[in-house]
Amino acid sequence: MNLAIGILKEAQEWLTPVFDQETQDKVNEMIASHPNEVRESFYKNLEFGTGGMRGVMGVGNNRINKYTLGKSTQGLSDYLYKVFPDQKLKAVIAYDCRHNSDTLAKTVADVFSANGIQVYLFSSLRPTPELSFALKYLKCHCGIVLTASHNPPEYNGYKVYWEDGGQIVPPQDAEIIKAIEDLEYSQIKFEANDALIEYIDTEIDQAFVKSSVQNASFSTSDQAKDNLSIVFTSLHGTSITVVPDTLALAGYKNVHIVEEQRVPNGDFPTVKSPNPEEPEALTMALALAEKTNADLVIGTDPDCDRLGVAVRDNDGKMVLLNGNQSMILMTAFLLEQWKKAGKINGKQFIGSTIVSTPMIAELAAAYGVAYKSGLTGFKWIAKMIKDFPELEFIGGGEESFGYMVGDSVRDKDAVAASLLICEVAAQAKANNSSVYQALLQHYTDFGFYKEHLISITKKGIDGLAEINKMMVNLRENPLREINGQRVVRIEDYKSSVSNNLLNNESEIINMPQADVLIYYTEDGSVICARPSGTEPKIKFYISVNEELETIEKYEVIEEVLKERIKNISISMQLEKSRN
């Protein structure tokens, strides 16, 4: 394979003395024997997406390594001095269980300290939400977590948080990216000032656990807690460091941990993917639930910001909830608790995202609280708290198994969410009900909404081109009918225009631009197309709904909705596109 001149030139820049000998040797070997690897490693710079910068580890500007992260940290350091010119700068760093996370975190700490910035570095792996908490607790200007969430073992990543505890959002992200792009690799300061690096652990852990219990506990009786049997798995990730302690402090003693998955391990040896969105990931937890006759299964991803939940249905069978269902259950519970406490007065809000279930807006309306919707990613929900200081944030979530309770952590937080779903389950069981029955009751009260996600993976430079082509085609040849239903509105977040096809009127979408396209049909179905910001995928989110008059009609209406989703997928040729 012949390498393009531009790509070869990028690779040859890594053969200079700026880079260590090991890196130069690897680049030479790639050029000589693995031209396709050179192509994939150097064809572009790693980009900040919805979850920060994430990629395969290795050499090259499209890979996670000491130089790409060093350059990002140097650019961020320069930007911090520009934004906070007269302040003593402080940063906090956490990392997860992935290969090289600890050494990459130390590299980031070295660069910060070499730039005169005080660094607080966790002494061992910690959950991502604890980083957000620590940032505010220590009054830092920014925070970094080294993680690739639930991506495969060869990935790692770099997420940037700001002084409010949330991830960076526009215009800061673009300004930081420019500061990074303006640098040469030779300008990175790698020589650490060890006097500016302080290791942190127990004090922050205890404060974080205490805060989680305060935010996610709602007067559940000790008897109800004792009667709830819980299975928990950390899926070889970081949550083992705090979730069991949080549940114990909150009074939940009947917790069974999947021992085979207890020890953090970046290879994730017992699962195909350490992603609680994938049913297979919870296989061992479900088996333990049957053995112990547990009421509830909780599984968290490697950096402990997402959680998967399984509960028993009306026949006693364990069933997995999707992210929309768990979000609805936790939000409805929070709203009811706030209502009982007399705390709802029209000055509260809940938040979610444009690809999550529309049912969340129905909940907000029923309880008299405002509903705010943002782009995909919890940085946008965290930003809502800054944008609406006159409103109290109750909670919020998104379809991808993330939830945030209150604002002590401004990112999706599987620690507090794990406790919250235990509160939901314990109180339901104490009232001779169940989580599953509560969900069905919500469907009768607010409408039966059913969602389905289709992810199409297209790896590498060719895959990126395929994904771009699919989005271009959807825009240039917009669908006028889906599954025999007329399309009544198309929202294009790239052009910031919402087109009403019934009256040919257009409205401006008051959100930052994003590569997202949403179709609305006359029967209330919603289909969203969005390239992933962190994985080589294009995602199609399908939402359909019907009224559910009584719980007894649930199975009949569910089959109707399943068939509708299937027909939408067929009509859009989405299953064909997977192949």
C-alpha positions, -999 to +999 in steps of 0.1 A: +000+000+000+014+034-010+011+060+018-002+094+010+025+121+010+007+141+038+004+110+061+040+099+055+051+135+063+032+134+096+048+101+105+083+112+097+079+142+120+078+116+148+114+104+138+130+136+152+148+138+186+117+155+201+104+119+205+121+092+225+140+064+208+113+038+215+087+059+197+110+065+168+118+028+165+081+020+164+074+045+137+102+032+116+089-003+119+054+008+110+066+026+079+087-004+068+062-031+075+028-018+084+017+010+061-020+006+069-012+011+106+007+043+097-023+054+077-047+049+107-023+063+132-014+096+114-043+105+091-058+130+116-054+144+150-074+130+179-105+151+184-126+161+214-160+145+211-191+142+234-169+124+260-136+141+256-107+128+236-107+090+232-088+066+210-066+035+205-033+036+224-001+036+203+022+060+185+009+088+162-012+119+164-044+098+160-035+077+190-034+080+228+002+083+240+024+105+262+029+130+234-007+136+223-018+138+260+013+159+268+005+183+240-032+186+252-020+192+287+005+218+276-021+236+256-046+234+285-019+249+308-013+278+285-051+284+283-055+283+321-029+310+325-047+331+299-081+327+316-069+329+352-039+353+349-036+363+385-045+331+403-026+302+418-037+275+394-048+241+407-057+209+388-069+174+400-063+142+381-080+108+383-076+076+362-094+043+357-084+006+354-072+007+318-038-002+306-014+027+310-039+049+327-017+053+358+014+062+338-005+085+314-020+102+345+015+108+359+026+123+325-003+147+327+006+156+363+042+161+352+033+186+325+009+205+347+035+208+374+063+217+350+041+247+341+038+257+377+003+243+383-005+227+417-016+191+410-037+168+431-033+133+418-053+103+431-029+077+444-048+049+427-077+044+403-110+061+411-144+065+395-149+094+371-177+110+391-153+113+421-131+134+399-160+159+393-167+159+430-130+164+440-126+193+416-152+213+434-142+200+469-106+211+463-116+243+445-095+235+415-096+253+381-098+222+360-097+184+363-086+155+341-097+119+341-079+093+321-105+069+309-122+054+278-154+045+296-167+012+282-146+011+250-125-020+242-092-027+261-070-011+234-086+023+241-078+051+265-089+087+268-087+122+283-116+141+296-113+177+307-135+193+334-138+229+344-140+247+378-178+240+381-172+203+380-187+198+345-169+189+313-158+217+290-184+230+266-183+257+238-167+281+235-141+268+259-136+236+241-127+253+208-105+278+226-086+250+243-083+230+211-068+260+193-043+265+222-033+228+216-031+230+179-009+262+181+017+241+198+046+220+185+054+188+203+088+203+211+071+229+233+057+203+258+072+207+292+077+171+305+101+178+334+080+175+366+081+198+396+075+171+422+069+197+449+037+207+431+023+171+429+002+160+459-013+125+461-049+123+474-071+095+485-089+087+518-101+122+527-117+127+493-131+092+493-149+097+526-163+131+516-175+117+483-192+087+498-209+109+525-221+133+498-235+105+477-254+091+506-268+125+515-280+132+479-295+099+471-312+088+503-349+094+509-361+082+543-362+045+534-368+024+566-341+001+579-364-028+575-370-020+539-333-018+533-327-051+550-354-068+529-339-058+496-314-083+482-289-067+458-263-081+433-236-057+424-208-060+398-181-035+390-172-053+357-135-052+366-137-014+369-133+014+394-167+014+411-155-013+435-135+014+453-167+033+464-200+018+455-200-010+482-189+016+508-217+040+497-244+013+499-231+002+533-230+037+547-266+042+535-276+010+554-279-016+526-263-047+541-277-074+518-253-069+489-238-097+469-208-088+449-198-108+417-164-118+430-150-129+396-154-093+384-143-076+416-107-070+408-100-041+384-085-053+352-080-034+319-084-066+299-120-071+312-114-109+310-149-121+318-169-100+294-169-093+256-175-056+264-175-040+298-206-020+289-237-023+310-257-013+279-249-047+265-270-075+281-241-100+279-221-078+303-244-086+332-246-124+326-226-133+357-245-109+378-278-123+366-266-158+374-257-147+410-291-130+413-308-164+406-286-181+430-293-156+458-329-148+448-319-111+446-345-084+438-321-061+420-289-063+399-266-033+394-236-032+371-214-002+364-189+004+335-151+007+340-151+044+350-183+041+370-204+068+353-230+044+337-251+018+354-271-011+341-301-023+361-320-056+361-352-062+381-378-090+385-409-088+363-444-098+373-435-135+367-404-133+389-380-134+359-350-110+359-352-085+330-328-058+320-340-022+320-327+001+292-313+035+300-345+054+293-365+031+316-341+034+345-340+072+340-378+074+341-379+053+373-353+074+391-367+107+379-403+098+388-391+087+423-371+120+428-401+141+417-424+122+440-400+126+470-397+163+463-434+166+460-440+148+493-415+171+510-433+202+497-402+213+478-417+218+444-427+254+438-422+260+401-385+269+405-371+234+398-360+216+367-350+182+354-327+176+324-321+152+296-310+150+260-325+152+225-319+115+219-336+103+251-372+093+256-398+121+251-415+105+281-392+125+304-409+157+293-443+143+302-430+136+338-418+171+342-451+186+331-471+163+354-451+175+384-450+211+375-412+214+370-393+228+340-378+204+315-345+212+298-332+193+268-296+194+255-273+177+231-260+143+237-236+141+267-237+150+303-216+181+298-248+197+284-269+187+315-242+201+337-242+233+317-279+237+323-272+241+360-249+271+351-273+285+326-303+285+349-290+295+383-325+307+393-338+271+391-330+241+414-317+210+396-335+178+408-319+152+386-314+142+350-303+114+327-299+102+292-306+070+273-271+058+274-274+045+310-262+077+328-279+096+356-271+125+379-287+132+412-285+169+423-254+189+415-226+178+438-213+158+409-218+174+375-214+144+353-232+111+350-227+093+383-232+056+389-223+059+425-253+081+436-275+064+409-267+030+423-279+041+457-309+059+442-322+028+423-318+008+456-340+034+473-366+030+445-366-008+448-366-009+486-395+015+490-415-003+462-410-037+478-420-023+512-452-011+496-459-046+482-450-035+448-418-037+427-396-016+404-412-034+374-447-026+385-438+010+392-425+012+356-458-001+342-477+023+363-457+052+349-466+039+314-503+041+322-499+076+338-476+093+313-479+072+281-461+040+270-429+051+253-406+024+239-372+031+225-346+011+205-310+019+195-294+007+164-256+012+163-237+007+131-199+003+135-176+016+107-140+015+117-110+035+105-106+062+078-129+044+054-155+039+081-155+076+089-161+083+052-191+059+051-206+075+082-202+109+067-218+097+035-248+083+053-254+117+071-250+136+039-275+114+021-301+118+049-297+156+046-296+159+008-324+133+003-346+137+033-371+110+040-407+122+035-423+090+048-411+064+073-430+031+078-460+045+059-462+075+082-457+110+068-427+129+082-441+161+097-409+177+110-371+175+105-347+190+129-311+195+116-288+204+145-259+210+120-277+238+103-297+247+135-330+246+115-363+229+123-385+224+093-422+219+096-432+199+065-469+205+071-468+242+067-433+247+052-423+269+081-388+269+096-376+277+131-341+283+145-329+256+169-314+274+199-286+249+207-250+246+197-245+230+163-240+192+162-241+165+136-276+153+145-307+148+124-342+141+139-373+130+120-408+132+135-437+113+119-474+119+122-480+089+145-456+104+171-426+083+163-391+099+165-360+088+147-327+104+154-294+098+134-261+108+151-225+098+146-209+089+179-185+114+193-163+087+210-166+055+189-165+046+152-203+043+150-234+059+136-264+056+159-301+056+151-324+062+181-360+051+175-389+061+199-425+051+195-455+055+218-491+046+225-515+051+253-517+023+279-551+023+295-545-004+320-514-024+331-532-056+320-529-044+284-491-039+286-480-070+267-505-064+239-494-028+234-457-037+238-460-061+208-476-033+188-447-010+196-421-037+189-436-043+155-436-005+148-399-003+157-391-033+135-410-018+105-392+016+110-359-002+109-368-021+078-382+009+060-350+029+066-328-002+057-310+001+090-304-036+096-291-039+060-266-010+068-251-030+097-238-056+073 
